[in-house]
Amino acid sequence: MKKLLSMLLTGAILAGTLAGCGTAAGTGNAETPSLPEGTDTTVTDISEVKEEEGKTVEVDADLSEVQKIILEAETMTLDELAAKAIEESNGATFYGVGNSSRGKTALPLFIEYLQSIDSSYNMEYEWQQPKNNKIFEQLSADSLKEEGTFAMTLIQDGNQIESKMVQTGILDTFIPLDWATANGTTAAEYEGFLPLQTLNKVFLYNSTGDAKFDNCWDFVAEGSHPLFMDIDSEIVGKNFLYMLTEDQYAGWLKEAYDALDSEEQAYFQPTIEAMATDAADLGLGENGKYALAWIKLWVENYNAQTDDGPICNTLVSESATDQSGLLVYSKLRSVEESAGVSVNNVKVVAYQDGYQGIGGYGYCHYLFVTDNSPLPWTACAFIAYMTCTEDGFSAWGKDMGGYSANPDVAEATEATYNHSKGGYNEAGELEFEAKNDRGYDWWTSDGKLVLEDPEYCASVSFTVGSWIELLTKYAEGAAE
């Protein structure tokens, strides 16, 4: 949508029909705007005219009604959006759907915010969290209605979002003005989806024994069966494998392989060379064979689990000696210490001196307005509230390993929860080293976090995805 809007033909401003177009925030009336003297009314980029004049110009008639509202909403501050939401949804019921149940936690906080502006405001709400990745089917079915049930969604899996939701016009991206400003951009310039947060899945290992994991290839070495949420249970895990074939990340795998000793390299070399033809056939870069070899060994050896919670519970037990896994970092926060269970039984591999290679995988929760939203202004205001205020993000902010995409909110959240010192007790003593989150900037640089790119995942989901489907998974099934 952003690329489309930046190329709209403005034409001439229709003096008598401005009432049919939304007025920009702060104008206070529907006076007919005038373009700067000498302006060419056939220009194809309207963003400069809007920014210089602060006026509303004619929008593309092909836009949906919700897209037209979004275009106007992107010029408004949160408080201005709140006024629109109060007018639209007072006394109504708001339906949201998402992969995260915490949308249900954020909604009453949003209502309290609106009530701080208008004490008479009231809105009922319902939040649904479909299981087994059924959110795409639910949104697709709802999109067939002239006016949908769901006002907005919080959703993960960039691949399916791109191919099933955005390209089909089911979901629309809204970029809040305050969010864009905090990120040094504008709605017109920004490309991509709106992320609420980036979550990281990190490699952990149980350190009660003698096993050492000082290279990402150790997780696919002979006899290694890391615990991992099955790629058919959580599709973002498959996106992780897709991303490994991207040039940058394939290069990281090559660098990690080069750091192995000759004996370790000799074990992996036959598989790597066997992947050279497949890498060429799939159109991958020069290090594609290293990516395919790692993926093949990973899929054929990981111990499939149904959820990250049980993986964490297994690894922190003293009986899980030498086991490893790839799981959501924030799960460590929920560990209840006991005689046989402790966060101190595990280590974050990327934090260990000398560790080589990828440290984990990062993916986003994205926010969208449905294209047939029954409450589009309220949806935009709710999205802006979650992405532009610490209170709005607080439903997720308490977790380490979850990073707001708004730098101002991220800074405020860290100041409140101090995740970088999450392993220290009230006396200032270090209790759990693994809980000291080094933060988004560290993870995406030194920590070598593999980041999901929806467009790249969608571009290889058929080619690399079909290749992955032919691999044989580890046969022993889930661990006890």
N, C-alpha and C positions, 0 to 999 in steps of 0.2 A: 504493500500500500504506500510505503514511504516513497519508493521510486516513482510510482504512478503520480503521486501528488506533486512531486518536484518537477514533473514534466507537463503539468496541466496547461492547456491553452486558456489564457485569461479572457481574451476578447475584450469588448467594451463593457464598462460597468453600466448596468441597466438602472437608470435613475428612478424609474417608477416602480421597481419590483424588489427593492432591497428588503422589504418586510418578509419576503419569501426566503431570504438567506439569513443565517445566524449572524448576529453582530458580535464583534470582538469584545472580550471582557474589558470593562472600564469605560466604554464609550457612553453608556447611559442613554443612548437614543438611537434612532434608526435613520440618522441623517445620511444623505447620499455622499459617499466619499469621493474625493477627486484624486486622480493620479498626478504625480509630479509633472510639471510642464515639460513637454517634449518626450514623455514616456511612450514607447512603442507598445500599443495595446495588443500586439500579436506575440509578445514574448512568451516563451515556453516555460519559464521558471517564475512562479509567483511568490516564492519565499522572500525575495528581497523587497518586493513591493509591500508585502504584509508587514515586514519588520520595520521598514522605514516609515510607513504611514500609520501603522496601528489600526488599519481599517480592514473590513471584510470585503473580499473580492468574490467574483462569481466562481462557483466551484463546478466541477465536472458533473453533468447531469447523469452520468453513468454510475456515480457513487450510490451506494445504498443509503437509506435514511440514517442508519446507525453510523456509517462511515462519515456522513456529513456532520453528525453530532461530534464524532471523534475529532474531526478536523477543527471544529470550533473549540472543543474542550482542550485541545493541545495548546491553546493560547491563554489558558486560565490558570490562576494559582489554585491551591487546594481550597482556600476559603471561598473563592468564587465558585468552584465546583460544588462545594458543600451547599451553597445557597440553591444551586440548581437541583441538587439531590433532595433537599428538603421539600422544595416545591413539587418534585416529581413523585416521591415515594412516601410521603407522610400518610400513614394509615395502610400502606400496602404491605405485601409479603415479598421478601427478596429470596430468590432461590439461587444458590451457588453450587458448583460441583468441582471437585478437585481430587488430586492424588494425595494431598495432605489434609488430615483431619483438622489441622490447626486453623484452617479458614473459619471453622466454627468458633474458635477461640477469638479470632480477630474481629468477627462481625459485631459482637456486643460492644467491643471497645470503640468501633466505628460509630455505632449508634450513640454511644455516650458523647463522642466528639460532636456529632450533629446536634445533640440535645444541649451541649454547652453553647451553641449558637442560637438555638430555638428550643426552649424548654418544653414546648408543646409537641415537639416532634416525637413520633413513635413509628416503629417499623418492626413487623414480625420477620423472622428469617428461618430458613432451613438450608442446611449444608449436607450434601451427599458425597460419599466417597466410594465409588464403585470398586469392587474387588476384581481381581484377575484381569486387569488392564481393559475392563469393559467401558472405560470412560469415553473411548473413541466411538464405540457403537452408540452409547447413550447420547453423545453430542450430535452424531450424525443423524440419529432418529429425530432428535429435537429440532434439527435444522430444517426439516421438511415442513414444519408448521410456519404459517405466515408470521405469527408472533410466538416466539419460543417460550419455554418455561424458565430456562436458566438465563440469568442476567449476565453472568461472567463465569470464567473458569480459571483455576490454578492447576497447571498441568505439566507433566514431565514427558520425556522421550522426544527429543528434537527431531528425530527422523520421521516418526509418524505424524508429529505436529505439522511439519513442513509438507509432507506428501498427502496427508488425509484431511487436514484441518485448514491450512492456510491457502494452499494452491486451489482447493475446492471452494474457498470463500466462506467457510463455515465460521471461522474465527477471525477477528480483526485486532490488529495491534494498536494500542493506545499508548503514547509516550507522554507522561505527565510533564508539564512545563518545569516544575521544580526539580524533578528527577533529571531532565535534560540539562538544566542549568548546573546542577551539582556535578554532572559528568562532562561539563564543558562542551556541550553540543546543543543541537536543536532537534525538534521532532522531524523537521524536513531533512536534516542531514543524517540523522541516525538510521542505520540499516540493521535489520535483524528484529528479533522478538524482544519483548520487555521481560528481563529476568527479575524475579523477586529476590532470589538468592542463588548462590552456587554452593552445592553440597559436595563434600569430598568423601570418597571411599578410599581407605588407606590400607596398605599391607601391614599386617601385624603378625607377630609370631610369639608362641609361648616360650619363655626364656628360662623355664625351670630345669631344662636339660642342657645338653652340650651342643645342640644344633646351632649353626650360624647362618644367617641370611644376609650376606653382604653384597649381593648382586641380584637384580630382578630375574636373571636366568636361574637362580637357585629355586624359584617357585615352580619351574617346569623341569627340574632335574629329575633323574631316575629316582623313583620311590617317593617323590614329593606329591602330596595330594591336598593342596590348599582348599579350605572351606570357602565356598563362593555361592551366592544366590544364583540359582540356575538361570541361564539366559532365556529360557522359555517361560520362566516365572516372572522375571523383571527384565523388560526389554532394554532398559538402559545399559544393562550388562553387555548386551550384544553391540550397542553403540560404542562401548569401550573398545571392543575388539575391532570394530570398523575403524575407529580413530587411530589405532596403532599402525594402520597401513598408510596414513597420511605422512608426507615426506619428513616433517620435523620429528614426529614420534618414532617412525621407522629408524631415523638417524640416531635417536637416543638408544634404541635397542642395539643398533650396530656398535655404538660407543661402549655400551655395557658389555657386549660380547668381546670386544677387543680388550677389555680390562680383565677378562678371565685368564687363568693360567692355561698352559697348553693342554694339560690333561682334561680340563673342563671343556675347552674348546673342541677337543677331539670327540667328545660325546655328542655335542650339538651339530658339528659340521656336516654329517651326512644328511640330517634333516634340512638344514639350511640350503645345501646344494640341491636337494630334491625339490625344493620350493622355487627354484630359479625360473623354471618354465612356467609354472602357475603364475608367478608374479608378473612375468612378461605378458602372459595371456590376459591377465586382469588389468593391464595398463598401469601397474604400479611403478614407483620410482626406483632408483638404483639400489636402495636398501630394502625394497619390498620383500625380498626373500627372507630377510631376518624377521620382519613382522609376521609373515605367514608361518614361519617355523615356530615362533613363540606362540602364536594363536593356536596352531595345531597341537602343540604339546600341552598348552593350557587346557583346551577343551577336552583332550583325551586323558587328562589327569586330575582336573579339579573335582572335589567332592561336593556334589550338588546339594544345596540346602534350599529350604522354602522361604527363609527370611533371615535378615541380618541379626535380629535379636538372638536367636538360638546360636548363631555363629559366635557372637560375642560371649554368650554364657559358657560355651564350650572352651574357648581359648583362654579365658581368665581362670579356669579351674586348674589347680595344681596337677590334676591327673591328665591334662592335655599336653604332656611333655612333648616338645619339639614340633607340635602342630602349628600351622600357619593359616592365614586367610586374608581375604580382601573384603572389607565391610565398611559401612558408614561409620565414620570416626565418632560421631556423637553418641553412639551406643555405649561407649565407655562411661559416659556420665551417669548411666542408669545402673551400673554395677553395685550391688550391695555386698560390702566387704564381710567376710566370714573366715572361719579357720581354714577352709580349703579353697576359697575364692578371693581373688584380689586383682586389682588393676596392675599391681606390681608383678604379676605373673606374665605380663606381656610387654613387648616393646614395639614401638612404631619404627619400622625399618628405616624410613627416610631420615629419622633423627640420629641414627647411629653413625659414628665417625667412619668414613671410608666406604659407605654404601654407594653402589653404582647402579644407575638406571632409574626407571620410572618408580615413583613413590606411591602412585595411586591414580584415581580417576575422578574428575570433577564434572558434574552435570548440573543443570539448572532446573528450578521450578519457574515456569513462565506464567505470565498473567495475560489474559485476553478478554475482550468483550465479544460476546456472541453476536453474529451479524443480524440476528433477529431478536436481539435483547428486548425484553419488555420494559426494562428500566435502565436504559443506556447511560443517562446522566449519573445515576446512583452508582452504576458499575464503575464508571470512570472515577468518580469521587472515592469509592472504596479502594480501587487500585492505587490511586494517588496517595491515599492515607497509608496503605501498607508499605509503599515504596519510598515515601518521603518523610515519614516521621518515625522516631524511635518507638513510640507507643504502638503504632500500627505494625511495626516489625517485631514487637516484643513476643508474639506467640512463637516465633522462631529464634529470637535473639539469644535466648538462654543457652542454646546448644553450641558447643564448640564445633568447628568444622562446617558451619553454615554461615556464609558471608553475604551480607546485603550488597546488592549491586549499586547502591547509592553510597558514595564515599562518606558523605556527611552522617548518614544513618549508621554505617559501619563503625565510624569513629565513636559515635555516641554509644553504640551498643557495647563496644570493647571497654569504654570507660565505665559502663555500668556493671558488666559481668567479668571483666578482666580475665578473659579466656587464656591469655598468654601466661597467666600465673594460676591456671586452673588446678594444678596439682599441689598447691600450697595450702596449708591449713591456716586457721585464724591466728595462730601464733607466728606465722611467717616461716614455718618449717616445710621443706619439700617432702611431701608424702607420696605423690604419684607422678613420676616424671612423664609418663605417657600422656597425661592429661594437660600438659602445657602446650596449648595450640600455638604454633608459630605464625599463623595467620595467612590470609589469602596471598599476599605479595610473596611471602617465602615459599608457599606451596607451589605457586605458579612459576617460580624461578628455580631456586636451589632444590626444592622438593620434587621437581620434575613431575608435576601433576598433569596427566593427560586430560585435556579439556574437550568436552563435546562441542562439535560444530554441526548444527542441524543440517546445513546445506551439504556439507561433505558426507555426513552419514546417509542422507537421502540419495546422494549421487552414487554411492557404492553399495547400497542396501541390496540391490538385485545381483550385482556381480560378486562382490566379496561375501554378501549374505548367502547367496546360493552355494558358494564354495564352503562356507562354514557348515551349512546344513548337511553336507556330505561327510563331515567328520564324525567319528565314532566317539561318543562320550565315555568317560570313565564308568565302569560297569557296576561298581559295588554299591552305588546309591548313597543315600543320606546317612551320615554318621549318627550314632546314638547321642 
